[in-house]
C-alpha cells in the first residue's frame, strides 16, 4: 500500500487547510486511517483517526472541535479539514493506514499503523 499526502502549506493563524491522502490498491475501505504530526526532534503525535466505514472518529484533545477527519472510500482518499489553525499546529503531517484485523474500531496508537505516507508540511504563522 502506498499513501500520498498533499495539501500542506503556509497559512496565517485562524486560517484553514484541507489535507488529502490517497492510497493505492483495492483494500483502502478495510483500513483504519489516521493522521499524525511531527516536529523535528520530537515524537510523532496522534491527531485524528477514522474507522473503515467512516462511522467512528477519534481526535486528540488538542485538535478536537477544530479539525475534522473524513474519508471517501470510492476515491481511496482520507481528508483532514483543519480550521482555526494555531502556530502550535505547525508540523509535518503524515497519513497512516492500519489494515485488518484490528483490536478496536478506531484508535490513535502509532505503533499499530503499518503503512505511512511521505508527509506534508503545514506552517501556521502568527
Secondary structure, 3 states (H helix, E strand, C coil): CCEEEECCEEEECCCCEEEEEEECCCCHHHCEEEEEEECCCCCCEEEEEECCCCCCEEECCCCCCCEEEEEEHHHCEEEEEECCCCHHHCEEEEEEEECCCCCCCCCCCHHHCCEECCCEEEEEEC
